[in-house]
Amino acid sequence: MSESGPISSSPDVLGGTPVFCGTRVPVSTLLDFLEGGDTLDEFLQQYPTVTRQQAIAVLELAKAAVNRSTDEAAA
């Protein structure tokens, strides 16, 4: 993924696991927090290297992916 986006992936950082750009925080950690009932604010307090804008951008990407998948299934 582009370094200008909210997610980056490099074999040199956590073996290529998708992380928030400029951090070593896996994107899946945000999803795990939300799945566990934690709030976005709780996640951001726990991982201060991730900005609110990055977290929201990742959630928007996930939303867009779900919408695309739903649209394709309906076609």
C-alpha positions as CSV (number, residue, x, y, z in Angstrom):
1,M,0.0,0.0,0.0
2,S,1.1,3.6,-0.5
3,E,3.1,5.3,2.2
4,S,0.8,8.3,1.8
5,G,-2.2,6.1,2.9
6,P,-3.1,5.1,6.4
7,I,-1.7,1.6,6.1
8,S,1.7,0.4,5.2
9,S,3.2,-3.0,4.8
10,S,6.9,-3.9,4.6
11,P,8.8,-7.1,5.1
12,D,11.1,-5.1,7.4
13,V,8.2,-4.2,9.8
14,L,6.5,-7.0,11.6
15,G,7.2,-9.3,8.7
16,G,4.9,-7.5,6.3
17,T,1.9,-7.3,8.6
18,P,-0.3,-4.3,7.7
19,V,0.4,-1.5,10.2
20,F,-0.6,2.1,10.7
21,C,1.7,4.1,8.5
22,G,4.7,5.4,10.4
23,T,4.1,3.0,13.4
24,R,4.6,-0.6,14.3
25,V,0.9,-1.0,15.4
26,P,-0.9,-3.6,13.4
27,V,-4.2,-2.5,11.9
28,S,-5.8,-5.7,13.2
29,T,-5.2,-4.4,16.7
30,L,-7.8,-1.6,16.2
31,L,-10.3,-4.2,14.9
32,D,-9.5,-6.4,17.9
33,F,-10.1,-3.5,20.3
34,L,-13.5,-2.6,18.7
35,E,-14.5,-6.3,18.5
36,G,-13.8,-6.6,22.2
37,G,-16.1,-3.7,23.0
38,D,-13.4,-1.0,23.5
39,T,-13.9,2.4,22.1
40,L,-11.8,4.2,19.6
41,D,-10.6,6.6,22.3
42,E,-9.5,3.7,24.4
43,F,-7.5,2.3,21.5
44,L,-5.9,5.7,20.8
45,Q,-4.9,6.1,24.5
46,Q,-3.3,2.7,24.4
47,Y,-1.5,3.4,21.1
48,P,-0.6,7.1,21.1
49,T,1.5,6.7,17.9
50,V,-1.7,6.2,15.9
51,T,-3.6,9.4,15.2
52,R,-7.4,9.7,15.2
53,Q,-7.2,10.6,11.5
54,Q,-5.3,7.4,10.7
55,A,-7.8,5.2,12.7
56,I,-10.8,6.8,11.0
57,A,-9.2,6.5,7.6
58,V,-8.7,2.7,8.2
59,L,-12.3,2.3,9.3
60,E,-13.4,4.2,6.2
61,L,-11.4,1.8,4.1
62,A,-13.0,-1.2,5.8
63,K,-16.4,0.3,5.3
64,A,-15.7,0.9,1.6
65,A,-14.5,-2.7,1.2
66,V,-17.7,-4.0,2.8
67,N,-19.9,-1.8,0.6
68,R,-18.0,-2.9,-2.5
69,S,-18.5,-6.6,-1.5
70,T,-22.2,-6.0,-0.9
71,D,-22.6,-4.3,-4.2
72,E,-20.8,-7.1,-6.0
73,A,-22.9,-9.7,-4.3
74,A,-26.1,-7.9,-5.3
75,A,-25.1,-7.7,-8.9
